[in-house]
Amino acid sequence: MSRTDPVAQTAFGPMVLAATEQYQGPGRLVDDDLAESFLPTSLRAMTRLLRWRIPREWSIRAAERSQPGLWANVSCRKRFIDELLDAALPDIDAVVILGAGMDTRAYRLARRSTIPVFEVDLPVNINRKRSVVRRALGAVPDSVRLIPVDFEHDDLAAELTRHGHRAADRTFFVWEGVTQYLTEAGVRATFDYLSTATPGSRLAFTYVRADFIDGTHRYGAESLYRRFCVRKRIWQFGLNPDDIAPFISPYGWELIEQAGPDYLVEHYVKPAGRKLGASQVEWTAYAARR
């Protein structure tokens, strides 16, 4: 897998957005003081230009024209998952982040908890992440393990076990911004593993709507559809909101709630005083292992 792999390269976009949000002050949609430091030099320089209001607002408007609602979706899904994890911490023994990318969640958590966190991603992203963490923080925290895995081909359970994850641990699984890049077989193989999770485990995962990926509905995001579903063809798998409970139930998971665009706007965007819409294209689901 090369550094120019189109799926691996998508690890940077959400972190640019999170880093930019930190300059919004009290009106920011997500708190992530490490986001900027995890970016490569060129993107850090670009993001620092957005500390000024006018270029930042221009950048957000440009993103909204290109991908309507995705700015709020990405920002708010991060906050939603952070809040779910914080609430669950007293009742879990480990955290597994599937498709960790350049996300900082494990490192923000390590500053206040010794709970073991296992970051899983493509080998190119894990190698890059290790270098980034050493540059930004000096060393990978003792509580964080970095695990290279190809979800389509590798044995996820074996790799997690080899790196110290115990099957009996009640685990909070985070699967953010990943499922659309996999085939249905890859998604189901991961759920086969998740079906072995200990009762009391939790799962927060995002998905792109199937009716967007197959082109039935574009939800005003024509350029997004052309980019990911037509030209690059790297968005492969989707589900619709009504599909989630029946899809995950055979694997032993019970749907607790979902955060779609209305939820994100009501809980995060409006209270922040921001005038942003959220997109129907991506949703976040939260489930518990029965």
C-alpha positions in Angstrom: 0.0 0.0 0.0 1.7 3.2 -1.1 1.6 6.6 0.5 -0.4 7.9 -2.4 -3.1 5.3 -1.9 -6.4 7.2 -2.3 -8.1 5.6 0.8 -5.0 6.2 3.0 -4.9 9.8 1.9 -8.4 10.5 3.2 -7.0 10.4 6.8 -6.0 14.1 6.6 -9.2 15.8 5.6 -11.2 15.4 8.9 -8.2 16.5 10.9 -7.8 19.7 8.9 -11.4 20.4 9.7 -11.0 19.6 13.4 -7.9 21.8 13.6 -9.7 24.7 11.9 -12.6 24.4 14.3 -10.3 25.2 17.2 -10.0 28.8 16.0 -13.8 29.2 16.4 -13.5 29.9 20.1 -16.6 29.2 22.2 -18.6 28.5 18.9 -16.4 25.5 17.9 -18.2 22.3 17.2 -15.5 19.9 18.4 -12.7 20.2 21.0 -9.4 18.8 19.7 -6.3 20.8 20.8 -4.0 18.1 19.2 -5.5 18.1 15.7 -3.2 20.7 14.2 -0.1 19.2 15.6 -0.9 15.8 13.9 -1.0 17.4 10.4 2.0 17.4 8.0 3.9 20.6 7.7 2.1 22.0 4.6 -1.3 21.4 6.1 -0.3 22.9 9.5 0.8 26.0 7.7 -2.4 26.2 5.7 -4.5 25.7 8.9 -2.7 28.4 10.8 -3.8 30.9 8.1 -7.3 30.1 9.1 -6.9 31.6 12.6 -8.1 34.8 11.1 -11.9 35.0 10.8 -12.3 36.1 7.2 -10.1 33.4 5.5 -11.7 30.8 7.9 -15.2 31.8 7.0 -14.3 31.8 3.3 -12.8 28.3 3.7 -15.9 27.0 5.4 -18.2 28.5 2.8 -16.1 27.0 0.0 -16.4 23.6 1.7 -20.1 24.0 2.1 -20.5 24.9 -1.6 -18.6 21.8 -2.6 -19.9 19.3 0.0 -23.1 20.8 1.6 -23.5 19.8 5.2 -20.3 17.8 5.5 -18.5 20.4 7.6 -21.0 20.0 10.4 -21.3 16.2 9.9 -17.6 15.6 10.4 -17.2 18.0 13.3 -20.2 16.9 15.1 -19.8 13.2 14.6 -16.4 13.5 16.4 -18.0 15.4 19.3 -20.9 12.9 19.5 -18.5 9.9 19.6 -16.2 11.7 22.2 -19.3 12.2 24.4 -20.4 8.6 24.1 -16.9 7.4 25.0 -16.6 9.7 28.0 -20.0 8.5 29.3 -19.1 4.9 28.8 -15.6 5.0 30.4 -16.6 3.8 33.9 -18.1 0.7 32.3 -15.5 -0.4 29.8 -12.0 -2.0 30.0 -10.5 -1.1 26.6 -11.0 1.0 23.5 -10.4 -0.2 20.0 -10.4 2.4 17.2 -10.9 0.8 13.8 -9.5 2.9 11.0 -7.8 5.4 13.3 -6.3 7.6 10.6 -4.7 10.7 12.0 -7.4 11.0 14.7 -6.2 12.2 18.1 -8.8 10.6 20.3 -6.5 8.0 21.8 -3.9 10.6 22.7 -6.4 13.0 24.3 -7.7 10.1 26.3 -4.2 9.0 27.4 -3.7 12.4 29.1 -6.5 11.5 31.7 -6.8 7.7 31.7 -4.6 4.6 31.5 -7.3 2.6 29.8 -5.7 0.6 26.9 -6.4 2.0 23.5 -5.8 0.0 20.3 -5.5 2.0 17.1 -6.0 -0.1 14.0 -5.5 1.0 10.4 -3.8 0.3 7.1 -0.1 -0.2 7.5 0.8 3.0 5.7 -1.4 5.0 8.1 0.0 3.2 11.2 3.6 3.9 10.1 2.7 7.5 9.4 0.8 7.8 12.7 3.7 6.5 14.7 6.0 9.2 13.2 3.5 11.9 13.7 2.9 11.0 17.3 6.6 10.9 18.1 7.1 14.3 16.5 4.1 15.9 18.2 4.2 14.2 21.6 7.8 12.8 21.9 6.6 9.2 22.2 3.6 7.0 21.8 1.9 6.8 25.3 2.2 3.5 27.1 -1.6 3.0 27.0 -1.8 3.2 23.2 -1.0 0.4 20.8 -0.7 0.9 17.1 -1.8 -2.1 15.0 -1.4 -2.3 11.1 -4.4 -4.2 9.6 -5.9 -4.5 6.2 -9.6 -5.0 6.9 -10.2 -6.8 3.7 -7.5 -9.4 4.1 -6.0 -9.6 7.6 -7.3 -11.5 10.7 -8.4 -8.6 12.9 -9.0 -10.7 16.0 -5.5 -12.3 15.8 -3.8 -9.0 15.4 -5.6 -7.4 18.3 -4.8 -10.4 20.5 -1.2 -10.3 19.4 -0.9 -6.7 20.6 -2.5 -7.3 24.0 -6.2 -6.9 23.6 -8.1 -9.4 25.8 -11.3 -10.9 24.3 -13.0 -10.8 27.7 -12.6 -7.0 28.1 -15.7 -4.9 27.7 -14.6 -2.8 24.8 -15.7 0.5 23.3 -15.2 0.2 19.5 -15.0 3.3 17.4 -15.4 2.8 13.6 -15.5 6.4 12.3 -15.3 7.4 8.6 -14.4 3.9 7.4 -17.3 1.6 6.4 -17.9 3.3 3.0 -14.4 2.5 1.8 -14.8 -1.2 2.4 -16.6 -3.9 0.4 -19.7 -5.5 1.9 -17.5 -8.5 2.5 -15.0 -6.4 4.4 -17.7 -4.8 6.6 -19.3 -8.2 7.3 -15.9 -9.7 8.2 -15.4 -6.9 10.7 -18.8 -7.5 12.2 -18.0 -11.3 12.4 -15.2 -10.2 14.7 -17.4 -7.8 16.6 -19.9 -10.6 17.1 -17.3 -12.1 19.5 -17.2 -9.0 21.7 -18.0 -9.3 25.4 -21.5 -8.4 26.4 -21.5 -4.8 27.6 -19.2 -3.7 24.9 -20.2 -0.6 22.8 -19.8 0.3 19.2 -20.0 3.8 17.6 -19.7 3.7 13.8 -20.5 6.0 10.9 -21.9 5.0 7.5 -22.8 6.6 4.2 -26.3 6.1 3.0 -26.7 3.3 0.4 -29.1 5.4 -1.6 -26.3 8.0 -2.0 -23.6 5.5 -3.1 -25.9 3.9 -5.7 -26.9 7.3 -7.0 -30.6 7.0 -6.2 -30.5 10.2 -4.1 -27.7 12.8 -4.2 -28.9 15.0 -1.3 -27.5 18.1 -2.9 -23.9 16.7 -2.8 -23.3 16.2 -6.5 -19.6 16.9 -6.4 -19.1 14.5 -3.5 -20.9 11.8 -5.4 -18.9 12.4 -8.5 -15.6 12.4 -6.6 -16.0 9.4 -4.4 -18.6 7.2 -6.1 -17.8 7.9 -9.8 -14.3 9.2 -10.5 -12.3 7.5 -7.6 -14.9 4.8 -6.9 -13.6 4.4 -3.4 -16.9 4.6 -1.6 -18.3 1.1 -2.0 -20.6 0.2 0.8 -23.6 1.9 2.4 -26.6 1.4 4.6 -29.8 3.4 5.1 -30.9 4.4 8.6 -33.8 1.9 8.6 -31.2 -0.9 7.8 -29.0 -0.5 10.8 -30.9 -2.4 13.5 -31.6 -5.5 11.3 -28.1 -5.4 9.9 -26.3 -5.5 13.3 -28.8 -7.6 15.2 -27.6 -11.0 13.8 -24.1 -10.1 15.0 -25.4 -9.7 18.6 -25.6 -5.9 18.7 -28.6 -3.8 19.7 -29.0 -0.3 18.3 -29.2 2.4 21.0 -29.5 5.6 18.9 -28.5 7.2 15.7 -27.3 10.8 15.0 -28.5 12.0 11.7 -28.5 15.6 10.4 -31.4 16.8 12.5 -29.8 15.5 15.7 -26.5 17.1 14.9 -28.0 20.5 14.2 -30.2 20.5 17.3 -27.6 19.2 19.7 -24.4 20.9 18.5 -24.8 23.5 15.6 -27.6 25.6 17.0 -26.3 25.7 20.6 -22.9 26.9 19.2 -24.7 29.7 17.3 -23.5 28.5 14.0 -25.4 28.8 10.7 -24.6 25.5 9.2 -26.7 22.7 7.8 -25.9 19.0 8.2 -26.0 16.4 5.4 -28.2 13.3 5.0 -25.2 11.6 3.3 -23.5 10.3 6.5 -25.0 9.1 9.8 -23.5 7.8 13.1 -24.9 4.8 14.9 -24.4 3.7 18.5 -25.0 0.1 19.7 -24.4 -2.2 22.6 -23.4 -5.8 22.6 -26.1 -8.0 24.0 
